[in-house]
Amino acid sequence: MTARVLDGLKIRDQIFAELKGEIARLAALNIKPGLAAVLVGNDPASQLYVKSKIAACELLGLASWLHTPPASISTDELLGLVEKLNSDNNVDGILIQLPLPKQVDTKKVLEAVDPAKDVDGFHPVSLGKLVSGREGLVACTPAGCMEILRRNEIPIEGANAVVLGRSDIVGKPMALLLMHANATVTICHSKTRDLPDVVRRADIVVAAMGRAGYVKADWLKPGSSVIDVGTNKITNAAEAESLLKHFPQRLAKFREKGSVLVGDVHPDAINTAGALTPVPGGVGPMTITMLMSNTVKAARLRRAKHAAKAAL
């Protein structure tokens, strides 16, 4: 049995088509949703991520602004920029690209973002709304995982779901979203006992630990649905040979390029799982997709709130 591939690129295109319709409806009301990205310093990976986010804005017809303060910026200076963006009514979403330099208080900066513009879904207010089941802006990667499950018609209600990883960005919000969809959820981490046995009971597995090939094929219940959030760059030849020994084409590409991307789930899982997100091309495209979706949602919620106030 070979798992059904859960193609994130296909779902991205579906959601982009839907967003274009909503953006057109907002344009008829003279509203153009806008995203402001803050990129501190010259980290190449961060530059690449932000570039792809700005490109997605341009593709959809959203307004976008890129702020690039120097790596030497202080916490207070960055807070001043955030406050400026908070008060700019043209800006519906504020994205603070992480990581920030060591001298900057990251938590303080993220908490300074207006919750109504928190398109990353990291603010305590956003997380509080998620806990209580109220409408709000949800962290992009977990929201994207839920779209993959729903649009592939994978049953969530009543399912046993295991989330590997308990980060504020993925693990915790993912567990909450699955619970709200009536799954029975277990959150696992490095201290979980008998981890393979816990995973084997799961109908749905979400792996988000950042460890290449950590979840082995024989940990999975045959036919389970696996969402692999990990994106790990492998440059060690012995590690690549071990992970990809049953995938000669991918191994040949590694030998040619000297690196390969591997998820947190061992590639051999494709022969055990019933459905599986690929790496790359699975969860990755969905994170930017949901950032765009959150920006449009923030514009709709903010403008509706302003209209209601004006009517009073």
C-alpha positions as CSV (number, residue, x, y, z in Angstrom):
1,M,0.0,0.0,0.0
2,T,1.3,3.4,-0.9
3,A,-0.2,6.4,0.9
4,R,-2.3,9.0,-0.9
5,V,-0.3,12.2,-1.2
6,L,-1.9,15.2,0.4
7,D,-0.7,17.9,-2.0
8,G,-0.4,21.3,-0.3
9,L,0.2,23.1,-3.6
10,K,-3.1,22.0,-5.0
11,I,-5.0,23.2,-1.9
12,R,-3.0,26.5,-2.0
13,D,-4.3,27.1,-5.5
14,Q,-7.9,26.4,-4.4
15,I,-7.7,28.8,-1.5
16,F,-6.0,31.5,-3.6
17,A,-8.9,31.3,-6.1
18,E,-11.4,31.8,-3.2
19,L,-9.3,34.6,-1.8
20,K,-9.3,36.4,-5.1
21,G,-13.1,36.4,-5.0
22,E,-13.2,37.8,-1.5
23,I,-10.5,40.4,-2.4
24,A,-12.7,41.5,-5.4
25,R,-15.7,41.9,-3.2
26,L,-13.7,44.0,-0.7
27,A,-12.4,46.1,-3.6
28,A,-16.0,46.9,-4.6
29,L,-16.3,48.5,-1.1
30,N,-13.0,50.4,-1.8
31,I,-11.1,48.2,0.7
32,K,-7.7,46.8,-0.3
33,P,-6.2,44.5,2.4
34,G,-2.6,45.2,3.2
35,L,0.2,43.3,4.9
36,A,3.3,45.0,6.5
37,A,6.3,42.8,6.9
38,V,9.2,43.6,9.3
39,L,12.5,42.0,8.4
40,V,15.3,42.8,10.8
41,G,18.9,42.3,9.6
42,N,20.2,40.2,6.8
43,D,19.4,36.5,7.6
44,P,19.3,34.8,4.2
45,A,16.5,32.3,5.2
46,S,14.4,35.1,6.6
47,Q,14.9,37.2,3.5
48,L,13.8,34.2,1.4
49,Y,10.6,33.6,3.5
50,V,9.6,37.3,3.4
51,K,10.3,37.6,-0.3
52,S,7.9,34.7,-0.9
53,K,5.2,36.3,1.3
54,I,5.5,39.6,-0.5
55,A,5.3,37.8,-3.8
56,A,2.1,36.0,-2.7
57,C,0.6,39.5,-1.8
58,E,1.4,40.7,-5.3
59,L,-0.1,37.6,-6.9
60,L,-3.4,38.1,-5.1
61,G,-3.5,41.9,-5.4
62,L,-3.0,42.7,-1.8
63,A,-1.1,45.8,-0.7
64,S,2.2,45.1,1.0
65,W,5.0,47.0,2.7
66,L,8.4,45.8,3.6
67,H,10.3,47.4,6.5
68,T,14.0,46.4,6.9
69,P,15.5,47.9,10.0
70,P,19.2,47.1,10.7
71,A,20.3,44.1,12.9
72,S,21.5,46.6,15.5
73,I,17.9,47.8,16.2
74,S,16.9,48.0,19.9
75,T,13.7,46.7,21.4
76,D,12.4,50.2,22.0
77,E,13.1,51.2,18.3
78,L,11.3,48.1,17.1
79,L,8.4,48.8,19.4
80,G,8.2,52.3,17.9
81,L,7.9,50.8,14.4
82,V,5.2,48.4,15.5
83,E,3.2,51.2,17.1
84,K,3.4,53.2,13.8
85,L,2.1,50.1,11.9
86,N,-0.7,49.6,14.6
87,S,-1.9,53.1,14.0
88,D,-1.8,53.0,10.2
89,N,-5.3,52.2,9.0
90,N,-4.1,51.0,5.6
91,V,-2.2,48.1,7.3
92,D,-4.5,45.2,8.1
93,G,-1.8,42.6,9.0
94,I,1.6,42.9,10.7
95,L,4.2,40.2,10.2
96,I,7.3,40.2,12.4
97,Q,9.7,37.8,10.8
98,L,11.5,35.6,13.3
99,P,14.1,35.1,14.6
100,L,14.9,38.6,15.9
101,P,18.4,39.6,17.0
102,K,19.5,38.5,20.5
103,Q,19.3,42.1,21.9
104,V,15.6,42.4,21.0
105,D,12.9,41.2,23.4
106,T,11.0,39.0,21.0
107,K,8.0,38.3,23.3
108,K,7.6,42.1,24.0
109,V,7.7,42.9,20.3
110,L,5.1,40.2,19.4
111,E,2.8,41.2,22.2
112,A,3.0,44.9,21.1
113,V,1.3,44.0,17.8
114,D,-2.4,45.0,17.7
115,P,-4.3,41.7,18.1
116,A,-6.6,42.8,15.3
117,K,-3.6,42.9,13.0
118,D,-1.9,39.7,14.4
119,V,-1.9,37.7,11.1
120,D,0.7,35.2,12.5
121,G,-1.7,34.3,15.3
122,F,1.0,34.5,18.0
123,H,-0.5,37.2,20.3
124,P,-1.9,36.0,23.7
125,V,-5.3,37.5,22.7
126,S,-5.3,35.4,19.5
127,L,-4.4,32.3,21.5
128,G,-7.0,33.1,24.1
129,K,-9.7,33.4,21.4
130,L,-8.6,30.0,20.0
131,V,-8.8,28.4,23.4
132,S,-12.4,29.8,23.9
133,G,-13.5,28.9,20.4
134,R,-14.1,32.5,19.4
135,E,-13.5,33.9,15.9
136,G,-10.0,35.3,15.5
137,L,-6.7,35.0,13.7
138,V,-5.2,31.5,14.0
139,A,-1.5,30.6,13.7
140,C,-0.9,29.9,10.0
141,T,0.8,26.5,10.0
142,P,-1.9,24.7,12.2
143,A,-4.7,26.4,10.2
144,G,-3.0,25.1,7.0
145,C,-2.9,21.6,8.5
146,M,-6.6,21.7,9.2
147,E,-7.3,22.8,5.6
148,I,-5.3,19.9,4.3
149,L,-7.4,17.5,6.4
150,R,-10.8,19.0,5.6
151,R,-10.2,19.5,1.9
152,N,-9.0,15.9,1.6
153,E,-12.2,14.8,3.4
154,I,-10.2,13.1,6.2
155,P,-12.6,12.4,9.1
156,I,-11.7,14.4,12.2
157,E,-14.7,14.1,14.4
158,G,-14.3,11.2,16.7
159,A,-10.8,10.4,15.5
160,N,-7.8,9.7,17.7
161,A,-5.2,12.4,16.9
162,V,-1.7,12.6,18.2
163,V,0.3,15.9,18.0
164,L,4.1,15.5,18.3
165,G,5.5,18.7,19.6
166,R,4.1,21.3,22.0
167,S,5.3,24.7,20.7
168,D,3.2,27.8,20.9
169,I,3.4,28.2,17.2
170,V,2.3,24.7,16.0
171,G,1.8,22.0,18.6
172,K,-0.6,23.8,21.1
173,P,-2.8,25.6,18.5
174,M,-2.9,22.4,16.4
175,A,-4.2,20.4,19.4
176,L,-6.8,23.1,20.1
177,L,-8.1,23.1,16.5
178,L,-8.4,19.4,16.4
179,M,-10.3,19.4,19.7
180,H,-12.7,22.1,18.4
181,A,-13.3,19.7,15.4
182,N,-14.2,17.0,18.0
183,A,-11.1,14.8,17.7
184,T,-9.7,13.1,20.8
185,V,-6.2,14.6,21.1
186,T,-3.0,13.5,22.7
187,I,0.0,15.9,22.8
188,C,3.4,14.2,22.9
189,H,6.8,15.5,23.5
190,S,10.4,14.4,24.5
191,K,9.2,13.2,27.9
192,T,6.3,11.1,26.6
193,R,6.6,7.4,27.7
194,D,6.2,4.6,25.1
195,L,5.9,7.1,22.3
196,P,5.7,4.6,19.4
197,D,2.8,2.9,21.2
198,V,1.0,6.2,21.7
199,V,1.5,7.1,18.0
200,R,0.3,3.6,16.8
201,R,-3.2,4.3,18.3
202,A,-3.6,7.5,16.2
203,D,-5.9,7.9,13.2
204,I,-4.3,11.3,12.6
205,V,-0.7,12.1,13.3
206,V,0.7,15.6,13.2
207,A,4.5,15.7,13.5
208,A,6.1,19.0,14.4
209,M,9.3,18.4,16.4
210,G,12.0,19.5,13.9
211,R,13.9,16.1,13.9
212,A,14.5,14.5,10.5
213,G,12.8,11.1,10.1
214,Y,12.0,10.9,13.8
215,V,8.6,9.1,13.4
216,K,9.4,5.7,12.0
217,A,7.1,3.8,9.6
218,D,6.3,1.1,12.1
219,W,5.1,3.7,14.7
220,L,2.1,4.4,12.5
221,K,-1.3,2.6,12.4
222,P,-1.7,1.2,8.8
223,G,-4.0,3.6,6.9
224,S,-3.6,6.5,9.3
225,S,-3.4,10.1,8.0
226,V,-0.1,11.8,8.6
227,I,0.6,15.6,8.5
228,D,4.4,16.2,8.5
229,V,5.2,19.8,9.5
230,G,8.9,19.3,9.7
231,T,11.3,20.7,7.1
232,N,14.8,19.5,7.8
233,K,17.8,20.2,5.5
234,I,20.0,17.1,5.4
235,T,23.6,17.7,4.3
236,N,25.3,14.6,5.9
237,A,25.8,11.8,3.3
238,A,25.4,9.0,5.8
239,E,22.1,10.4,7.2
240,A,20.8,10.9,3.7
241,E,21.8,7.3,2.7
242,S,20.0,6.0,5.8
243,L,16.8,8.0,5.3
244,L,16.5,7.6,1.6
245,K,17.8,4.1,0.9
246,H,14.4,3.0,-0.6
247,F,14.2,6.2,-2.7
248,P,16.9,6.0,-5.3
249,Q,15.7,9.1,-7.2
250,R,15.8,11.3,-4.1
251,L,19.2,9.9,-3.2
252,A,20.5,10.7,-6.6
253,K,19.3,14.3,-6.2
254,F,21.0,14.5,-2.9
255,R,24.3,13.3,-4.4
256,E,23.9,15.9,-7.1
257,K,23.0,18.9,-4.9
258,G,24.6,17.9,-1.6
259,S,21.4,18.5,0.4
260,V,17.8,17.3,0.6
261,L,14.7,18.3,2.6
262,V,13.2,15.7,4.8
263,G,10.3,15.8,7.2
264,D,9.9,14.7,10.8
265,V,8.3,11.5,9.5
266,H,10.6,8.9,8.0
267,P,10.2,8.7,4.2
268,D,9.4,4.9,4.5
269,A,6.0,5.9,6.1
270,I,4.6,6.3,2.6
271,N,4.2,2.5,2.7
272,T,2.3,2.4,6.0
273,A,0.2,5.6,6.1
274,G,-3.1,5.9,4.3
275,A,-2.5,9.6,3.5
276,L,0.7,11.6,3.9
277,T,1.8,15.2,3.2
278,P,5.0,15.3,1.2
279,V,8.1,17.3,2.2
280,P,8.5,19.6,0.4
281,G,5.1,20.5,-1.1
282,G,2.8,19.6,1.7
283,V,2.4,21.8,4.8
284,G,5.0,24.4,3.6
285,P,2.9,26.1,0.9
286,M,-0.1,26.2,3.3
287,T,1.7,28.4,5.9
288,I,2.0,31.3,3.4
289,T,-1.5,30.6,2.1
290,M,-3.0,31.0,5.5
291,L,-1.0,34.2,6.1
292,M,-2.7,35.6,3.0
293,S,-6.1,34.3,4.3
294,N,-5.5,35.9,7.7
295,T,-4.7,39.2,6.1
296,V,-7.9,39.2,4.2
297,K,-9.8,38.1,7.3
298,A,-8.2,40.8,9.4
299,A,-9.3,43.4,6.8
300,R,-12.8,42.1,6.8
301,L,-13.1,41.9,10.6
302,R,-11.4,45.3,11.2
303,R,-13.4,47.2,8.6
304,A,-16.7,45.7,9.8
305,K,-15.8,46.8,13.4
306,H,-15.0,50.3,12.2
307,A,-18.3,50.4,10.2
308,A,-20.2,49.3,13.2
309,K,-18.6,52.1,15.3
310,A,-19.3,54.7,12.7
311,A,-23.0,53.7,12.6
312,L,-23.4,54.4,16.4
